[in-house]
Amino acid sequence: MRILVVEDEKKVASFIRKGLEEQSYTVDVAHDGVQGEQMACENDYDAIILDVLLPSQDGVTTCRNIRSKKVDTPVLMLTALGDTDAKVRGLDSGADDYLTKPFHFEELLARIRALLRRKSQDKSAVLQVGKLILDPVTRKVERDGTPIHLTTREFALLEYLMRNKGQILSRSYIAQHVWNVSFDMESNVIDVYVKLLRKKIDRDFDKPLIRTIVGAGYVLRDEDEND
């Protein structure tokens, strides 16, 4: 799952980013409201963590603007302000939840999970391609009823492939969305992880789901789909 953190305090942003990445989330960071609004509108995020006190444009205005542009991504607002009026302004701008600084990271994680569960009630969180099933909330994967145990990075790679079922994904796209870095043409890390993933979801089954498109990248297709 991909999360946008909009926070101008770089130490705080780094702390949140590191903690979320350890939980296998892919994280993008913006350090001001204008940049945060642009990224929220141009990219598909599962949740947004939005600070209220931001340079160039405050979090309340940023949230109001992205809602006016029909972006319905769940928003968790952060602020050092603890008064009721501040919370009301944030929620009225379209935020889904509110967390006052300083906070325990465990509570931040719990609130993110709660937002994702709410979202899953509107948009089915469970991904399925053929008999392969992935639940982003419980982080369980199975194929034809057989549980499959994946590492954090393997899970993120499979989730990205399943969310883009049928689409040919280049190595650069995978690097950007799963590794959150620019693709190094001399690196074979993506090919290595695809090979590891294939061993777990394809090797013991009749038909492969992950296909290599020579010169283009990879695609995940249903068992019944032809190349």
TITOR-290678 format. One record per residue (C-alpha): residue number from 1; residue in three letters; x negated, y negated, z negated. Coordinates in steps of 0.05 Angstrom, whole numbers. Layout:
REM residues N
+-----+---------+--------+--------+--------+
| num | residuo |     xx |     yy |     zz |
+-----+---------+--------+--------+--------+
| NUM |     ALA |      X |      Y |      Z |
...
+-----+---------+--------+--------+--------+
***
This chain:
REM residues 227
+-----+---------+--------+--------+--------+
| num | residuo |     xx |     yy |     zz |
+-----+---------+--------+--------+--------+
|   1 |     MET |      0 |      0 |      0 |
|   2 |     ARG |    -24 |    -70 |     16 |
|   3 |     ILE |    -20 |   -128 |    -34 |
|   4 |     LEU |    -34 |   -202 |    -25 |
|   5 |     VAL |    -64 |   -239 |    -84 |
|   6 |     VAL |    -59 |   -315 |    -81 |
|   7 |     GLU |   -103 |   -342 |   -137 |
|   8 |     ASP |   -151 |   -401 |   -136 |
|   9 |     GLU |   -193 |   -379 |   -196 |
|  10 |     LYS |   -243 |   -334 |   -162 |
|  11 |     LYS |   -261 |   -295 |   -224 |
|  12 |     VAL |   -188 |   -279 |   -237 |
|  13 |     ALA |   -176 |   -262 |   -164 |
|  14 |     SER |   -237 |   -216 |   -164 |
|  15 |     PHE |   -214 |   -182 |   -229 |
|  16 |     ILE |   -144 |   -169 |   -201 |
|  17 |     ARG |   -171 |   -146 |   -134 |
|  18 |     LYS |   -221 |    -97 |   -164 |
|  19 |     GLY |   -169 |    -68 |   -211 |
|  20 |     LEU |   -118 |    -58 |   -156 |
|  21 |     GLU |   -168 |    -27 |   -109 |
|  22 |     GLU |   -186 |     22 |   -163 |
|  23 |     GLN |   -113 |     43 |   -161 |
|  24 |     SER |   -120 |     54 |    -86 |
|  25 |     TYR |    -83 |     -9 |    -63 |
|  26 |     THR |   -110 |    -48 |     -5 |
|  27 |     VAL |   -118 |   -121 |    -26 |
|  28 |     ASP |   -124 |   -187 |     11 |
|  29 |     VAL |   -140 |   -252 |    -26 |
|  30 |     ALA |   -122 |   -324 |    -11 |
|  31 |     HIS |   -148 |   -381 |    -54 |
|  32 |     ASP |    -96 |   -435 |    -39 |
|  33 |     GLY |    -22 |   -441 |    -26 |
|  34 |     VAL |    -26 |   -459 |     48 |
|  35 |     GLN |    -71 |   -400 |     64 |
|  36 |     GLY |    -28 |   -355 |     21 |
|  37 |     GLU |     35 |   -376 |     58 |
|  38 |     GLN |      3 |   -364 |    125 |
|  39 |     MET |    -22 |   -295 |    106 |
|  40 |     ALA |     44 |   -275 |     75 |
|  41 |     CYS |     81 |   -294 |    139 |
|  42 |     GLU |     32 |   -263 |    188 |
|  43 |     ASN |     19 |   -196 |    154 |
|  44 |     ASP |     61 |   -140 |    127 |
|  45 |     TYR |     51 |   -134 |     51 |
|  46 |     ASP |     84 |    -89 |      1 |
|  47 |     ALA |     78 |   -141 |    -55 |
|  48 |     ILE |     50 |   -211 |    -67 |
|  49 |     ILE |     17 |   -235 |   -132 |
|  50 |     LEU |     24 |   -310 |   -131 |
|  51 |     ASP |     -6 |   -360 |   -179 |
|  52 |     VAL |     35 |   -422 |   -194 |
|  53 |     LEU |    -21 |   -473 |   -201 |
|  54 |     LEU |    -55 |   -473 |   -133 |
|  55 |     PRO |    -93 |   -526 |    -93 |
|  56 |     SER |    -63 |   -554 |    -29 |
|  57 |     GLN |      6 |   -526 |    -44 |
|  58 |     ASP |     33 |   -499 |   -110 |
|  59 |     GLY |     60 |   -428 |   -118 |
|  60 |     VAL |    132 |   -449 |   -125 |
|  61 |     THR |    130 |   -487 |    -58 |
|  62 |     THR |     93 |   -429 |    -27 |
|  63 |     CYS |    145 |   -379 |    -50 |
|  64 |     ARG |    202 |   -423 |    -27 |
|  65 |     ASN |    170 |   -431 |     41 |
|  66 |     ILE |    158 |   -357 |     54 |
|  67 |     ARG |    230 |   -342 |     33 |
|  68 |     SER |    255 |   -395 |     82 |
|  69 |     LYS |    217 |   -357 |    136 |
|  70 |     LYS |    255 |   -293 |    119 |
|  71 |     VAL |    196 |   -258 |     86 |
|  72 |     ASP |    227 |   -211 |     35 |
|  73 |     THR |    163 |   -182 |      5 |
|  74 |     PRO |    169 |   -175 |    -71 |
|  75 |     VAL |    133 |   -233 |   -107 |
|  76 |     LEU |    104 |   -231 |   -177 |
|  77 |     MET |     86 |   -301 |   -201 |
|  78 |     LEU |     28 |   -315 |   -248 |
|  79 |     THR |     21 |   -378 |   -290 |
|  80 |     ALA |    -12 |   -405 |   -352 |
|  81 |     LEU |     53 |   -441 |   -366 |
|  82 |     GLY |     98 |   -404 |   -415 |
|  83 |     ASP |    157 |   -451 |   -420 |
|  84 |     THR |    226 |   -431 |   -397 |
|  85 |     ASP |    233 |   -486 |   -345 |
|  86 |     ALA |    170 |   -462 |   -309 |
|  87 |     LYS |    197 |   -391 |   -306 |
|  88 |     VAL |    264 |   -415 |   -280 |
|  89 |     ARG |    231 |   -457 |   -225 |
|  90 |     GLY |    190 |   -397 |   -203 |
|  91 |     LEU |    249 |   -349 |   -202 |
|  92 |     ASP |    294 |   -399 |   -167 |
|  93 |     SER |    242 |   -407 |   -112 |
|  94 |     GLY |    251 |   -334 |    -95 |
|  95 |     ALA |    202 |   -297 |   -140 |
|  96 |     ASP |    223 |   -228 |   -164 |
|  97 |     ASP |    184 |   -227 |   -229 |
|  98 |     TYR |    142 |   -271 |   -274 |
|  99 |     LEU |     79 |   -258 |   -315 |
| 100 |     THR |     46 |   -308 |   -361 |
| 101 |     LYS |    -30 |   -314 |   -367 |
| 102 |     PRO |    -68 |   -285 |   -402 |
| 103 |     PHE |    -41 |   -216 |   -389 |
| 104 |     HIS |    -62 |   -144 |   -398 |
| 105 |     PHE |    -79 |   -112 |   -332 |
| 106 |     GLU |    -37 |    -51 |   -350 |
| 107 |     GLU |     24 |    -96 |   -353 |
| 108 |     LEU |      8 |   -125 |   -285 |
| 109 |     LEU |      4 |    -55 |   -256 |
| 110 |     ALA |     70 |    -36 |   -289 |
| 111 |     ARG |    105 |    -97 |   -261 |
| 112 |     ILE |     77 |    -83 |   -191 |
| 113 |     ARG |    101 |    -11 |   -195 |
| 114 |     ALA |    170 |    -36 |   -217 |
| 115 |     LEU |    173 |    -84 |   -158 |
| 116 |     LEU |    153 |    -28 |   -110 |
| 117 |     ARG |    207 |     17 |   -139 |
| 118 |     ARG |    259 |    -37 |   -129 |
| 119 |     LYS |    236 |    -46 |    -58 |
| 120 |     SER |    240 |     29 |    -46 |
| 121 |     GLN |    313 |     28 |    -63 |
| 122 |     ASP |    325 |    -19 |     -4 |
| 123 |     LYS |    273 |     12 |     42 |
| 124 |     SER |    259 |     85 |     33 |
| 125 |     ALA |    190 |     91 |      1 |
| 126 |     VAL |    183 |    164 |     21 |
| 127 |     LEU |    147 |    172 |     88 |
| 128 |     GLN |    159 |    234 |    129 |
| 129 |     VAL |    130 |    259 |    194 |
| 130 |     GLY |    155 |    328 |    211 |
| 131 |     LYS |    146 |    370 |    148 |
| 132 |     LEU |     92 |    323 |    121 |
| 133 |     ILE |    119 |    280 |     63 |
| 134 |     LEU |     83 |    224 |     27 |
| 135 |     ASP |    112 |    185 |    -32 |
| 136 |     PRO |     75 |    119 |    -42 |
| 137 |     VAL |    105 |    109 |   -112 |
| 138 |     THR |     90 |    177 |   -143 |
| 139 |     ARG |     29 |    186 |    -97 |
| 140 |     LYS |     49 |    257 |    -81 |
| 141 |     VAL |     36 |    290 |    -13 |
| 142 |     GLU |     62 |    356 |     13 |
| 143 |     ARG |     69 |    392 |     79 |
| 144 |     ASP |    121 |    447 |     90 |
| 145 |     GLY |    130 |    448 |     14 |
| 146 |     THR |     56 |    458 |     -1 |
| 147 |     PRO |     25 |    404 |    -46 |
| 148 |     ILE |    -36 |    369 |    -16 |
| 149 |     HIS |    -86 |    335 |    -62 |
| 150 |     LEU |   -120 |    274 |    -32 |
| 151 |     THR |   -174 |    226 |    -56 |
| 152 |     THR |   -155 |    153 |    -63 |
| 153 |     ARG |   -184 |    135 |      5 |
| 154 |     GLU |   -155 |    195 |     40 |
| 155 |     PHE |    -86 |    177 |     12 |
| 156 |     ALA |    -93 |    105 |     37 |
| 157 |     LEU |   -114 |    129 |    106 |
| 158 |     LEU |    -57 |    179 |    111 |
| 159 |     GLU |     -6 |    127 |     87 |
| 160 |     TYR |    -30 |     78 |    141 |
| 161 |     LEU |    -26 |    131 |    195 |
| 162 |     MET |     44 |    151 |    173 |
| 163 |     ARG |     70 |     80 |    169 |
| 164 |     ASN |     46 |     72 |    241 |
| 165 |     LYS |     71 |    139 |    267 |
| 166 |     GLY |     63 |    146 |    342 |
| 167 |     GLN |     18 |     85 |    349 |
| 168 |     ILE |    -53 |     92 |    372 |
| 169 |     LEU |    -96 |     60 |    319 |
| 170 |     SER |   -166 |     37 |    336 |
| 171 |     ARG |   -223 |     45 |    287 |
| 172 |     SER |   -226 |    -30 |    278 |
| 173 |     TYR |   -152 |    -32 |    258 |
| 174 |     ILE |   -161 |     25 |    209 |
| 175 |     ALA |   -223 |     -9 |    179 |
| 176 |     GLN |   -185 |    -74 |    170 |
| 177 |     HIS |   -123 |    -44 |    138 |
| 178 |     VAL |   -151 |     14 |     98 |
| 179 |     TRP |   -221 |     -8 |     82 |
| 180 |     ASN |   -205 |    -83 |     85 |
| 181 |     VAL |   -270 |    -96 |    122 |
| 182 |     SER |   -292 |   -110 |    194 |
| 183 |     PHE |   -311 |    -48 |    233 |
| 184 |     ASP |   -384 |    -31 |    239 |
| 185 |     MET |   -394 |     -1 |    308 |
| 186 |     GLU |   -453 |     40 |    282 |
| 187 |     SER |   -415 |     70 |    224 |
| 188 |     ASN |   -379 |    137 |    228 |
| 189 |     VAL |   -345 |    130 |    161 |
| 190 |     ILE |   -275 |    129 |    191 |
| 191 |     ASP |   -289 |    191 |    233 |
| 192 |     VAL |   -314 |    226 |    171 |
| 193 |     TYR |   -251 |    210 |    131 |
| 194 |     VAL |   -206 |    230 |    188 |
| 195 |     LYS |   -243 |    297 |    191 |
| 196 |     LEU |   -234 |    306 |    116 |
| 197 |     LEU |   -160 |    288 |    121 |
| 198 |     ARG |   -150 |    337 |    178 |
| 199 |     LYS |   -177 |    394 |    136 |
| 200 |     LYS |   -124 |    381 |     84 |
| 201 |     ILE |    -62 |    366 |    125 |
| 202 |     ASP |    -75 |    404 |    190 |
| 203 |     ARG |   -123 |    462 |    181 |
| 204 |     ASP |    -75 |    510 |    147 |
| 205 |     PHE |    -16 |    494 |    191 |
| 206 |     ASP |      4 |    515 |    262 |
| 207 |     LYS |      6 |    447 |    295 |
| 208 |     PRO |    -39 |    387 |    282 |
| 209 |     LEU |    -10 |    319 |    266 |
| 210 |     ILE |    -71 |    276 |    274 |
| 211 |     ARG |    -94 |    269 |    346 |
| 212 |     THR |   -157 |    237 |    374 |
| 213 |     ILE |   -147 |    191 |    433 |
| 214 |     VAL |   -214 |    189 |    467 |
| 215 |     GLY |   -241 |    118 |    473 |
| 216 |     ALA |   -181 |     89 |    435 |
| 217 |     GLY |   -176 |    117 |    364 |
| 218 |     TYR |   -127 |    161 |    327 |
| 219 |     VAL |    -52 |    173 |    325 |
| 220 |     LEU |     -7 |    213 |    279 |
| 221 |     ARG |     50 |    248 |    314 |
| 222 |     ASP |    105 |    297 |    296 |
| 223 |     GLU |     93 |    370 |    310 |
| 224 |     ASP |    144 |    369 |    366 |
| 225 |     GLU |    114 |    309 |    403 |
| 226 |     ASN |     68 |    320 |    462 |
| 227 |     ASP |      2 |    285 |    472 |
+-----+---------+--------+--------+--------+
***
